[in-house]
Amino acid sequence: MQQQTKLPKVAYFCMEYGLNSRLPIYAGGLGILAGDFLKAAGDLNLPMVGIGILWRHDYTEQFIGEDGWPYDVYPNYDYDFVKDTGITIKVDVEGKEVVCKVRLVDQYGNVPLYLLDTNFPGSEFGWITNKLYGGGTHERIAQEILLGIGGIRLLRALNIDVDVFHFNEGHAVLAGIELIREKMADSLSFEDAWQMTRRQVVFTTHTPVEAGNEKHSHEQLQQMSAYNSMTYEQMSRLGGDPFNMTEAALRICTVANAVSNLHGHTARAMWRHVADTGPIISITNGVHLPTWQYPKIHRAFKSGDDLWKPHMEAKMELIDFARKHTDAELNPNALIVGFARRAAGYKRSDLIFRNTEVIDPLLKGGKMQLIFSGKAHPNDNEGKRIIQDLVMMDRKYKDSVVFLENYNMEIARLLIRGCDVWLNNPMRPLEASGTSGMKAAMNGVLNLSVVDGWVGEGPQHGISGWLLDAHHNEIDAQHQNMHDLNALYKVLINEVIPTFYDNPESWRDMMRASIDMSHFKFSATRMAREYYELMYRRVMDNQDAVTAPWMVPMRSRGEQHPYAT
Ligand SMILES: *Cc1c(COP(=O)(O)O)cnc(C)c1O
């Protein structure tokens, strides 16, 4: 007789989703991860629904002005292809009833993505879903009410049965408050309602910097109606005072996870002082292979063919794109090093330029070319200054440094497969995981990286990439800068450049090793399996037995790649 299997049914909450370029409702890594996870769950046929917000103006479209300073534009997107379910739900914001439409993206297998929307004719509350991470705390709290409280109400309105509520980052924590409120409305005590809710929730934290974890004043939360009928005592039991979204999520979950092994250590140390939380384990991020791996690279890798030919095709596409957008004429036979990140100080986009005596001859002599891309948050002048500096380098080194404006999934896709080397040099330990390097690795684009985030489990030096020897986290910022800059030049000049020009055989071996190292281990498929095995199963443990998800027929299992012909 066949064993009855029951997989937990999951509702996944996230403020942003990076799925495709027609639906720009993401800002960066968090959204891309959420999008990749939904796609992988769809490929694996897992019972999951996604919950998010339909942002009218996404994050920003960012272009470069005459003076090199980035400026922001916010086009209105036409989201006609996002279905209107005809269902509406209501939440309270500042004591007023807000009606939200429930809209639907159903392109990803059996995994629907429901998006809440207050931006429709006749709505007074269009401002809530107007702009991702736009506005101040007033807007943010309203958005969090929508995502969390609204998210639970939409699941109820659609009659969707859920075993596990997964909060991807603290933004969704008010969903926990709504789950508690529901149970209290069923006449449970706060204490019992909390403990029961805790057995339904898992939480992923992404923020390794204390200050990056969002806090709100109780006064403002109450005034915004985020209390959702809780009292001050109850809310501060959960999130402290001021109300810390991450702390609250840690106290409303069965288990939480950090997004790489190294981040796990950082997160556990960071939250050690908070009592009564779920344990924090590590599940390293992964990326959706069919989205990010160049199909020709995939085929060449699988069949053991030369990787250079498809690599050069990807490189030419990138060079053509750069020429079209910047007039730069990059040399396909010379080394291209890529770097695309959000413009945040800790990512140190400009590190490589900090010793002109070393870098100038490399760039002028044509031995090395650099391509950058990235956006700054619209209100972040420090980030914009970083971008302006990169643009100045682009102007100074006309055909050897390129800055591509308006970083998005399309540009990311061209870069992570079209460069030769992918550079990553954040300050440690501030990068929770990083995923662009995984995308590069699975295209045979070799990582040149400090050891932080996913890199601690990824490339091996001289075999599948290069590591800047990790003098670990103990040294202060000033010394990290000096140390990493010297290490970067040393590896570039003594290893990367000679291998590229003098030892093409080794380079190809490294490309193959890089793909081999990454394409299962850093895939979203592996990540989705771990979420089921290590998180969702824990929730289900005192319910029905769970069978490993890889016992379910899977579309993308084994050799069958969606691009394979
Ligand atoms: C992959 C990706 C990111 C995340 O990259 P990190 O290495 O984590 O900074 C951000 N934005 C876009 C468009 C991406 O494709």
The ligand as a MOL file (V3000), in Angstrom:
LIG
                    3D

  0  0  0     0  0            999 V3000
M  V30 BEGIN CTAB
M  V30 COUNTS 15 15 0 0 0
M  V30 BEGIN ATOM
M  V30 1 C 21.1360 38.8930 -7.4230 0
M  V30 2 C 20.7070 40.2950 -7.3850 0
M  V30 3 C 20.9170 41.0650 -6.2360 0
M  V30 4 C 21.5850 40.5320 -5.0010 0
M  V30 5 O 22.9770 40.5010 -5.1690 0
M  V30 6 P 23.9870 40.5960 -3.9370 0
M  V30 7 O 25.2000 39.8850 -4.3520 0
M  V30 8 O 23.2990 39.8940 -2.7980 0
M  V30 9 O 24.2090 42.0230 -3.6610 0
M  V30 10 C 20.4900 42.3880 -6.2490 0
M  V30 11 N 19.8950 42.9240 -7.3240 0
M  V30 12 C 19.6930 42.2170 -8.4520 0
M  V30 13 C 19.0290 42.8730 -9.6020 0
M  V30 14 C 20.0930 40.8860 -8.5180 0
M  V30 15 O 19.8610 40.1820 -9.6340 0
M  V30 END ATOM
M  V30 BEGIN BOND
M  V30 1 1 1 2
M  V30 2 1 2 3
M  V30 3 2 2 14
M  V30 4 1 3 4
M  V30 5 2 3 10
M  V30 6 1 4 5
M  V30 7 1 5 6
M  V30 8 2 6 7
M  V30 9 1 6 8
M  V30 10 1 6 9
M  V30 11 1 10 11
M  V30 12 2 11 12
M  V30 13 1 12 13
M  V30 14 1 12 14
M  V30 15 1 14 15
M  V30 END BOND
M  V30 END CTAB
M  END
